[in-house]
Structures are given as C-alpha cells and as structure tokens.
C-alpha cells in the first residue's frame, strides 16, 4: 500500500491533514521529527511527503535535498504560506512536486486533496507493468 507522510511542526495542521487523508483512504503517518521522516522515506513506507516549511528545527530547504537523497522517486509537496518566490524556485530545483498553501477554510482543502491524488496517480502510472 502506498504511504503518505505528513511532516510538520504544527500539531493542529498535522492532525487536520492526517484526518483529511485518512478519511480519503490513504495510509498516513505523521511526524514532527526529521529522523522519522527520513526513516519513512528510506524504508519506503512513504512515497508522498507533505512537508511544512520547517520542522524539528530544520527548514524545508535543508531537508528536501536529504529526503531526495534517500529516495529520488519520492514525491514532495511543500505546504506553507510563508515561502518567498526565490525560496520556492530553489525548492523546485531541489525536486518538490508542488507548493500548496496551508488550508485555512474547509474549501481550501480541495487543492491539497487534488495535489495528493495527482501525486499518487503519477506514481502508479510510472510503475513498470509486471
């Protein structure tokens, strides 16, 4: 089963996103630990990572290259309201799939839901047939 990892310092945001994706039927893991995030990617329990702009005292820009070194095929979605355009450009070069704004209202959750669905569809479509 494909896994979704939510890595963020914000406990409320982690819970809201986890509830949203558990309800949608995804296998969800949450963490505020960089070590746990990297472990999930290394052990291939997470194929899609929703990462906040910072967690566990690291900025996303520091962790994204490490995550990509653990598994270059992992899909990373940055969920943040505070990233500047130059930072987003840098993170795109590092390999993020998408930058989503943190959902504020219930209707804002649709964007992140669609992005995650698209990320998993891309993963499933890129797998070689057996």
VOVEX-773260 format. One line per 2 residues: their letters; for each residue y, x, z of N, C-alpha, C. Coordinates in steps of 0.1 Angstrom, whole numbers, plus 5000, padded with zeros to 4 digits. Layout:
! VOVEX-773260
A	Y,X,Z,Y,X,Z,Y,X,Z; ...
! end
This chain:
! VOVEX-773260
XX	4988,5008,5000,5000,5000,5000,5012,5009,5000; 5022,5005,4992,5035,5012,4991,5043,5010,5004
XX	5050,5021,5008,5057,5020,5021,5072,5022,5019; 5080,5015,5027,5094,5016,5028,5098,5022,5041
XX	5106,5033,5041,5111,5039,5053,5126,5037,5054; 5130,5032,5066,5144,5030,5069,5148,5040,5079
XX	5157,5049,5075,5161,5060,5084,5176,5059,5086; 5180,5055,5099,5194,5053,5101,5197,5054,5116
XX	5209,5058,5120,5212,5059,5135,5215,5045,5140; 5220,5036,5132,5225,5023,5136,5213,5014,5139
XX	5210,5012,5152,5199,5004,5156,5199,4990,5150; 5211,4983,5151,5212,4970,5146,5210,4969,5131
XX	5215,4979,5123,5213,4979,5109,5198,4981,5105; 5192,4990,5113,5178,4993,5111,5170,4980,5112
XX	5172,4973,5123,5165,4961,5126,5167,4950,5116; 5180,4948,5112,5183,4938,5102,5176,4941,5088
XX	5176,4954,5084,5170,4958,5072,5155,4957,5073; 5149,4961,5084,5135,4960,5086,5130,4946,5086
XX	5137,4937,5093,5134,4923,5093,5134,4917,5078; 5145,4921,5071,5146,4916,5057,5134,4920,5049
XX	5130,4932,5050,5119,4937,5041,5105,4934,5046; 5104,4933,5059,5091,4928,5064,5088,4914,5060
XX	5099,4906,5061,5098,4892,5056,5095,4891,5041; 5099,4901,5033,5097,4901,5019,5083,4907,5016
XX	5076,4911,5026,5062,4916,5024,5060,4931,5023; 5070,4938,5026,5069,4953,5024,5063,4959,5037
XX	5056,4971,5035,5051,4978,5046,5063,4987,5051; 5069,4984,5062,5082,4990,5067,5080,4999,5079
XX	5086,5011,5079,5086,5020,5090,5101,5022,5092; 5105,5023,5105,5119,5026,5108,5120,5038,5117
XX	5131,5046,5116,5132,5058,5124,5147,5061,5125; 5150,5068,5136,5163,5075,5136,5161,5090,5138
XX	5149,5095,5135,5146,5109,5136,5143,5115,5122; 5150,5126,5120,5149,5133,5107,5134,5138,5106
XX	5128,5143,5117,5115,5148,5117,5105,5137,5113; 5107,5125,5118,5098,5114,5115,5100,5110,5100
XX	5112,5110,5095,5115,5107,5081,5108,5117,5072; 5109,5129,5075,5103,5139,5067,5088,5138,5067
XX	5082,5135,5079,5068,5134,5081,5063,5122,5073; 5070,5111,5073,5066,5099,5065,5066,5102,5050
XX	5075,5110,5045,5075,5114,5031,5064,5124,5028; 5062,5134,5037,5051,5144,5035,5037,5137,5035
XX	5035,5128,5044,5022,5121,5044,5021,5110,5034; 5031,5108,5026,5031,5098,5015,5029,5084,5021
XX	5034,5081,5033,5034,5068,5038,5047,5060,5034; 5056,5068,5029,5069,5062,5024,5071,5067,5010
XX	5072,5057,5001,5075,5060,4987,5090,5057,4984; 5096,5048,4992,5110,5045,4990,5117,5047,5004
XX	5128,5054,5004,5135,5057,5017,5149,5051,5016; 5152,5042,5026,5166,5037,5027,5172,5046,5038
XX	5183,5054,5035,5188,5063,5044,5203,5060,5046; 5207,5060,5059,5221,5058,5063,5228,5071,5060
XX	5241,5070,5061,5250,5082,5058,5247,5094,5068; 5243,5090,5080,5239,5101,5089,5229,5095,5099
XX	5220,5104,5104,5211,5100,5114,5205,5113,5120; 5202,5112,5133,5196,5123,5140,5205,5135,5139
XX	5219,5133,5140,5229,5143,5139,5229,5151,5126; 5223,5146,5115,5224,5151,5102,5231,5142,5093
XX	5238,5147,5083,5244,5139,5073,5234,5137,5062; 5235,5126,5055,5226,5123,5044,5225,5135,5034
XX	5237,5141,5031,5237,5152,5021,5229,5164,5025; 5226,5165,5038,5218,5176,5043,5203,5173,5042
XX	5200,5160,5044,5186,5156,5045,5180,5152,5031; 5188,5147,5022,5183,5143,5009,5176,5154,5002
XX	5182,5166,5001,5175,5177,4994,5162,5181,5001; 5161,5180,5014,5149,5183,5022,5138,5172,5019
XX	5143,5159,5018,5133,5149,5015,5128,5151,5001; 5136,5154,4992,5132,5156,4978,5123,5168,4977
XX	5125,5178,4985,5115,5190,4985,5102,5186,4990; 5101,5176,5000,5089,5172,5005,5081,5164,4994
XX	5088,5156,4986,5082,5148,4976,5093,5145,4966; 5092,5151,4954,5102,5149,4944,5102,5136,4938
XX	5091,5128,4940,5090,5115,4934,5094,5104,4943; 5098,5107,4955,5102,5096,4965,5116,5091,4960
XX	5117,5078,4961,5130,5071,4957,5139,5070,4970; 5151,5075,4969,5160,5075,4980,5172,5065,4977
XX	5174,5056,4985,5186,5047,4984,5195,5049,4996; 5207,5053,4993,5217,5056,5004,5224,5042,5007
XX	5224,5039,5020,5230,5026,5024,5242,5031,5033; 5254,5029,5028,5266,5034,5035,5278,5028,5030
XX	5288,5027,5039,5301,5022,5035,5312,5033,5035; 5308,5044,5040,5318,5055,5042,5317,5067,5033
XX	5310,5066,5023,5308,5078,5014,5319,5078,5003; 5326,5089,5001,5336,5091,4991,5329,5093,4977
XX	5337,5091,4967,5332,5093,4953,5326,5107,4951; 5333,5117,4955,5328,5131,4953,5314,5133,4961
XX	5313,5127,4973,5301,5128,4980,5290,5120,4973; 5293,5108,4968,5283,5101,4960,5278,5108,4948
XX	5287,5114,4941,5284,5122,4929,5274,5134,4933; 5278,5140,4944,5269,5152,4948,5255,5146,4952
XX	5254,5135,4959,5241,5130,4963,5233,5125,4950; 5240,5120,4940,5233,5116,4928,5227,5128,4922
XX	5234,5139,4922,5228,5151,4916,5216,5156,4925; 5217,5153,4938,5205,5157,4946,5193,5147,4944
XX	5196,5136,4938,5185,5127,4934,5184,5114,4940; 5195,5108,4946,5194,5095,4951,5193,5085,4939
XX	5186,5074,4941,5183,5064,4932,5195,5054,4931; 5201,5052,4942,5212,5041,4943,5220,5043,4955
XX	5233,5039,4955,5241,5039,4966,5244,5024,4969; 5240,5018,4979,5243,5004,4983,5252,5004,4995
XX	5261,4994,4994,5270,4992,5005,5262,4985,5016; 5265,4988,5029,5258,4982,5040,5261,4967,5040
XX	5250,4959,5040,5252,4944,5040,5260,4940,5053; 5270,4931,5050,5279,4926,5061,5276,4911,5063
XX	5276,4904,5052,5273,4889,5053,5259,4887,5047; 5253,4876,5051,5239,4873,5046,5238,4874,5031
XX	5248,4870,5023,5247,4870,5009,5248,4885,5003; 5253,4894,5012,5253,4908,5008,5239,4914,5007
XX	5230,4908,5014,5216,4914,5014,5209,4913,5001; 5213,4905,4992,5207,4903,4979,5207,4916,4971
XX	5218,4923,4972,5219,4936,4964,5209,4946,4969; 5208,4948,4982,5198,4958,4987,5184,4953,4984
XX	5181,4940,4985,5168,4934,4982,5164,4937,4967; 5174,4935,4958,5171,4938,4944,5169,4953,4941
XX	5176,4961,4948,5175,4976,4945,5161,4980,4950; 5157,4976,4962,5144,4980,4967,5133,4975,4958
XX	5134,4962,4953,5124,4957,4944,5123,4965,4931; 5135,4969,4926,5136,4977,4914,5129,4991,4916
XX	5132,4997,4928,5126,5010,4931,5111,5009,4931; 5105,4999,4937,5091,4998,4938,5085,4995,4924
XX	5092,4986,4916,5087,4984,4903,5087,4996,4894; 5098,5004,4895,5098,5017,4888,5086,5026,4892
XX	5083,5027,4905,5072,5035,4910,5059,5030,4904; 5057,5017,4905,5044,5011,4900,5043,5013,4884
XX	5054,5012,4877,5054,5013,4863,5052,5028,4858; 5056,5037,4867,5054,5051,4864,5041,5057,4867
XX	5033,5050,4874,5019,5055,4878,5010,5055,4866; 5002,5065,4864,4993,5066,4852,4982,5055,4855
XX	4978,5049,4844,4967,5039,4845,4954,5046,4846; 4945,5040,4854,4932,5045,4856,4921,5039,4848
! end
